[in-house]
Amino acid sequence: MLHIVPIHLAPIELPILLVSASAGFPSPAQDDMEEPINLGDWLVEHPAASYVMRVEGCSMVGAGINDGDLIVVSRARKPRPGQIVVALVHGDRTLKRLRRRADRLWLVAEAEGYPDIIVDEHVEIWGVLAGLARRYP
């Protein structure tokens, strides 16, 4: 189940370091700073055609999307096989990866125990995943 979250794109500028943070071996710290970054502008490419939703459930944990995450969904992007999409299936919203198999499109979970869903007349693609936000405790 996904829940729509209102978007308020207030200009919040945060400093961004010129160097990256290594996720492997530590690298020397530097004090070089880039221009500030506006997280709203960075996460949302097309504000008029985008919305933010809160993820509920674990069917996409294999893609790094967890229960409680916020996702940015773009209706401006054309859905293509391989992309993660929000779809309306028999009136219920779901987040799945769009796959092509034997000339048919399917919605496929990224976790065990979830059935694949064929894209037919009962399925409407609402948008393509464009960003993800997560808070750490």
C-alpha positions as CSV (number, residue, x, y, z in Angstrom):
1,M,0.0,0.0,0.0
2,L,1.3,3.5,-0.9
3,H,0.2,6.7,0.7
4,I,0.3,10.0,-1.2
5,V,2.2,12.7,0.7
6,P,1.7,16.4,-0.1
7,I,4.8,18.1,-1.7
8,H,5.8,21.5,-0.3
9,L,8.9,22.6,-2.3
10,A,10.2,25.3,0.0
11,P,13.7,26.4,-1.0
12,I,15.9,24.8,1.6
13,E,19.6,25.1,0.7
14,L,22.1,22.9,2.3
15,P,25.9,23.0,1.8
16,I,27.3,20.1,-0.2
17,L,30.9,18.9,0.1
18,L,33.0,19.0,-3.0
19,V,34.4,15.6,-2.2
20,S,32.4,12.3,-2.0
21,A,32.1,10.1,1.1
22,S,33.7,6.7,0.4
23,A,31.5,3.7,1.1
24,G,34.5,1.5,0.9
25,F,37.8,2.5,2.5
26,P,38.1,5.8,4.3
27,S,39.5,8.7,2.4
28,P,41.1,11.9,3.8
29,A,38.7,14.6,5.0
30,Q,38.7,17.9,3.2
31,D,36.9,21.2,4.0
32,D,36.2,22.1,0.4
33,M,32.5,23.1,-0.2
34,E,30.5,23.4,-3.4
35,E,27.6,25.7,-3.9
36,P,24.5,24.9,-1.7
37,I,22.1,22.3,-3.0
38,N,18.3,22.6,-2.9
39,L,17.1,19.0,-2.1
40,G,13.7,19.7,-3.6
41,D,15.2,20.7,-6.9
42,W,17.6,17.8,-6.8
43,L,14.9,15.2,-6.1
44,V,12.1,16.5,-8.2
45,E,12.8,17.2,-11.9
46,H,9.2,18.0,-12.9
47,P,7.3,19.5,-10.0
48,A,4.0,19.9,-11.9
49,A,4.1,16.2,-13.0
50,S,5.5,14.7,-9.8
51,Y,4.2,13.5,-6.4
52,V,5.7,12.0,-3.2
53,M,4.4,8.8,-1.7
54,R,5.2,6.9,1.5
55,V,6.0,3.2,0.9
56,E,4.2,0.7,3.0
57,G,5.4,-2.9,2.8
58,C,8.5,-4.8,1.9
59,S,7.9,-6.1,-1.7
60,M,10.7,-3.8,-3.1
61,V,13.5,-4.4,-0.5
62,G,15.6,-6.1,-3.1
63,A,15.7,-2.7,-4.9
64,G,16.7,-0.9,-1.8
65,I,13.2,0.5,-1.1
66,N,12.0,-0.1,2.4
67,D,8.8,0.2,4.4
68,G,8.4,3.9,5.4
69,D,10.6,5.4,2.7
70,L,9.4,8.4,0.7
71,I,9.5,8.0,-3.1
72,V,9.3,10.7,-5.7
73,V,7.2,9.6,-8.7
74,S,7.3,11.3,-12.0
75,R,4.4,11.2,-14.5
76,A,6.6,13.1,-17.0
77,R,8.8,10.0,-17.5
78,K,7.6,7.4,-20.0
79,P,7.5,3.9,-18.2
80,R,10.0,1.5,-19.7
81,P,10.8,-2.1,-18.9
82,G,13.4,-2.3,-16.1
83,Q,12.1,0.8,-14.4
84,I,10.3,0.9,-11.0
85,V,6.7,2.2,-11.4
86,V,3.7,3.0,-9.3
87,A,0.7,1.2,-10.8
88,L,-3.0,1.0,-10.0
89,V,-4.1,-2.7,-10.1
90,H,-7.8,-3.3,-9.7
91,G,-8.1,0.0,-7.8
92,D,-5.1,-0.6,-5.5
93,R,-1.7,1.2,-5.7
94,T,1.4,-0.8,-5.9
95,L,5.2,-0.2,-6.4
96,K,6.9,-2.8,-8.7
97,R,9.5,-3.2,-11.4
98,L,8.1,-3.2,-14.9
99,R,9.4,-6.2,-16.9
100,R,8.9,-7.5,-20.4
101,R,8.5,-11.3,-20.8
102,A,7.3,-13.0,-24.1
103,D,5.9,-9.8,-25.5
104,R,3.9,-9.0,-22.4
105,L,4.5,-6.5,-19.6
106,W,4.6,-7.6,-16.0
107,L,4.8,-5.9,-12.6
108,V,7.5,-7.8,-10.6
109,A,8.3,-7.5,-6.9
110,E,11.9,-7.3,-5.7
111,A,11.3,-9.7,-2.8
112,E,10.3,-13.3,-2.3
113,G,6.7,-14.3,-1.8
114,Y,4.9,-11.7,-4.0
115,P,3.2,-12.8,-7.2
116,D,4.0,-11.2,-10.6
117,I,1.2,-9.1,-12.0
118,I,0.4,-9.1,-15.7
119,V,-0.2,-5.6,-17.2
120,D,-3.6,-5.8,-18.7
121,E,-6.8,-3.6,-18.9
122,H,-7.1,-3.7,-15.1
123,V,-3.6,-2.1,-14.6
124,E,-2.8,1.6,-15.0
125,I,0.8,2.9,-14.7
126,W,0.7,6.1,-12.6
127,G,4.3,7.1,-12.9
128,V,8.0,6.2,-12.7
129,L,10.2,6.2,-9.6
130,A,12.5,9.3,-9.8
131,G,13.8,9.6,-6.3
132,L,13.9,8.1,-2.8
133,A,14.3,9.7,0.6
134,R,15.0,7.9,3.8
135,R,15.6,9.1,7.4
136,Y,18.0,7.1,9.6
137,P,17.3,7.0,13.4
